[in-house]
Amino acid sequence: MSPIEVKYIKNTDNDKENIYSFKEVIYPIDGTDYEKSILEMTRQNQEILNKLKESEKNQEQTYYKMMDHLKIEADKAGLKN
């Protein structure tokens, strides 16, 4: 899992209030520019960047706990490979 930015366009319709239409989804750049691209997505907001990085750490820990649990269950069931 990684952060994404979803952009919408604000359209004004005479019959209705403001209507938003989907424009695009922006994904972070892989590799060495990953953190830089997320910082751009957060409009240089270091606090939000730090929260996203902490969230990713928690997701990784949850993933490994889930994999450990699945291994235990697979071993109990006698599954191989």
Backbone as numpy.savetxt, mean C-alpha at the origin, in Angstrom:
# Nx Ny Nz CAx CAy CAz Cx Cy Cz
2.45 -5.70 -0.09 1.60 -4.52 -0.09 2.50 -3.29 -0.09
2.04 -2.31 -0.81 2.77 -1.05 -0.82 1.76 0.08 -1.01
2.16 1.28 -0.64 1.26 2.42 -0.80 1.00 2.72 -2.27
-0.16 3.28 -2.54 -0.49 3.75 -3.88 -1.14 5.12 -3.74
-1.11 5.85 -4.81 -1.80 7.14 -4.86 -2.89 7.03 -5.92
-4.10 7.35 -5.55 -5.23 7.31 -6.48 -5.65 8.75 -6.73
-5.67 9.13 -8.01 -6.02 10.50 -8.37 -7.41 10.53 -9.00
-8.15 11.57 -8.64 -9.47 11.82 -9.20 -9.51 13.22 -9.77
-10.39 13.44 -10.74 -10.59 14.76 -11.33 -11.95 15.27 -10.85
-11.98 16.53 -10.46 -13.22 17.14 -10.01 -13.95 17.71 -11.22
-15.15 17.22 -11.46 -15.99 17.71 -12.56 -17.18 18.44 -11.96
-17.57 19.51 -12.56 -18.75 20.23 -12.10 -19.88 20.01 -13.10
-21.00 19.56 -12.59 -22.17 19.30 -13.42 -23.26 20.26 -12.96
-23.93 20.92 -13.89 -24.96 21.90 -13.54 -26.11 21.28 -12.76
-26.42 20.02 -13.03 -27.55 19.37 -12.37 -27.18 18.83 -10.99
-25.91 18.61 -10.75 -25.48 17.99 -9.50 -24.36 18.80 -8.87
-24.02 18.39 -7.66 -22.88 19.00 -6.99 -21.59 18.54 -7.68
-20.50 18.66 -7.02 -19.22 18.23 -7.57 -19.21 16.72 -7.77
-18.70 16.30 -8.89 -18.59 14.88 -9.21 -17.11 14.60 -9.47
-16.62 13.51 -8.92 -15.23 13.14 -9.11 -15.15 11.92 -10.03
-14.23 11.96 -10.97 -13.99 10.85 -11.89 -12.58 10.34 -11.68
-12.43 9.05 -11.76 -11.12 8.42 -11.63 -10.20 8.90 -12.74
-8.94 9.19 -12.35 -7.95 9.62 -13.34 -6.84 8.58 -13.50
-6.17 8.22 -12.39 -5.05 7.29 -12.49 -4.65 6.76 -11.13
-3.86 5.68 -11.17 -3.24 5.11 -9.97 -1.74 5.24 -10.14
-1.07 5.71 -9.10 0.39 5.86 -9.14 1.00 4.90 -8.11
1.96 4.11 -8.58 2.64 3.14 -7.72 4.04 3.65 -7.41
4.59 3.29 -6.26 5.96 3.71 -5.97 6.96 3.01 -6.91
8.08 3.64 -7.10 9.14 3.08 -7.94 9.90 2.04 -7.13
10.23 0.93 -7.75 11.01 -0.12 -7.08 12.47 0.30 -6.94
13.16 -0.39 -6.06 14.60 -0.21 -5.94 15.00 0.99 -5.09
16.10 1.60 -5.49 16.68 2.66 -4.67 15.83 3.93 -4.64
14.94 4.09 -5.61 14.08 5.28 -5.64 12.74 5.08 -4.94
12.56 3.93 -4.28 11.29 3.60 -3.63 10.88 4.67 -2.61
11.75 4.92 -1.64 11.41 5.89 -0.60 11.22 7.29 -1.17
12.06 7.66 -2.13 11.93 8.98 -2.77 10.57 9.11 -3.46
10.14 8.05 -4.14 8.85 8.12 -4.85 7.69 8.19 -3.87
7.80 7.52 -2.74 6.74 7.61 -1.73 6.71 9.01 -1.13
7.87 9.58 -0.91 7.92 10.94 -0.39 7.25 11.92 -1.37
7.43 11.69 -2.66 6.74 12.51 -3.67 5.23 12.29 -3.58
4.82 11.04 -3.38 3.39 10.73 -3.27 2.75 11.40 -2.05
3.54 11.59 -1.00 3.02 12.22 0.23 3.23 13.73 0.25
3.64 14.27 -0.89 3.90 15.72 -1.03 4.95 16.19 -0.02
6.01 15.39 0.12 7.16 15.70 0.98 6.81 15.68 2.47
5.73 15.01 2.85 5.31 14.95 4.24 6.03 13.78 4.93
7.07 14.12 5.70 7.90 13.10 6.35 7.11 12.30 7.38
6.16 12.92 8.06 5.36 12.22 9.07 4.54 11.09 8.43
3.91 11.38 7.30 3.14 10.35 6.61 4.07 9.26 6.09
5.23 9.65 5.55 6.20 8.68 5.07 6.60 7.73 6.20
6.88 8.27 7.38 7.27 7.44 8.52 6.16 6.48 8.91
4.91 6.94 8.87 3.78 6.07 9.20 3.64 4.94 8.18
3.85 5.25 6.91 3.78 4.23 5.88 4.89 3.19 6.06
6.09 3.65 6.37 7.21 2.73 6.59 6.94 1.83 7.79
6.38 2.38 8.86 6.05 1.59 10.05 4.96 0.58 9.72
4.00 0.99 8.95 2.92 0.09 8.53 3.47 -1.08 7.73
4.42 -0.83 6.85 5.02 -1.90 6.05 5.75 -2.89 6.95
6.43 -2.40 7.99 7.11 -3.30 8.94 6.10 -4.19 9.63
4.97 -3.62 10.06 3.94 -4.41 10.73 3.35 -5.46 9.80
3.15 -5.10 8.55 2.61 -6.06 7.57 3.58 -7.21 7.35
4.86 -6.90 7.32 5.87 -7.94 7.13 5.87 -8.90 8.31
5.79 -8.36 9.51 5.75 -9.20 10.70 4.51 -10.09 10.70
3.37 -9.53 10.31 2.13 -10.30 10.24 2.25 -11.41 9.21
2.87 -11.13 8.08 3.06 -12.12 7.03 3.87 -13.30 7.56
4.99 -13.02 8.24 5.83 -14.11 8.73 5.12 -14.92 9.82
4.34 -14.27 10.66 3.56 -15.00 11.67 2.56 -15.93 10.99
1.91 -15.43 9.94 0.93 -16.24 9.22 1.61 -17.43 8.55
2.78 -17.21 7.96 3.51 -18.30 7.31 3.95 -19.35 8.33
4.38 -18.90 9.51 4.75 -19.85 10.57 3.55 -20.68 10.99
2.40 -20.04 11.13 1.18 -20.74 11.51 0.79 -21.76 10.43
0.89 -21.36 9.16 0.56 -22.29 8.07 1.50 -23.49 8.06
2.77 -23.27 8.35 3.72 -24.39 8.40 3.35 -25.37 9.49
3.00 -24.85 10.66 2.58 -25.72 11.77 1.36 -26.54 11.36
0.38 -25.89 10.76 -0.83 -26.59 10.33 -0.52 -27.62 9.24
0.37 -27.28 8.31 0.76 -28.23 7.24 1.48 -29.44 7.83
2.35 -29.19 8.80 3.05 -30.29 9.47 2.06 -31.20 10.20
1.10 -30.62 10.91 0.08 -31.39 11.62 -0.72 -32.27 10.65
-0.99 -31.74 9.46 -1.78 -32.47 8.46 -0.93 -33.44 7.67
0.38 -33.44 7.91 1.25 -34.36 7.20 1.54 -33.95 5.76
1.36 -32.69 5.45 1.60 -32.22 4.08 3.10 -32.06 3.84
3.51 -32.36 2.63 4.91 -32.23 2.23 5.01 -31.21 1.11
6.15 -30.53 1.03 6.42 -29.56 -0.03 5.40 -28.45 -0.05
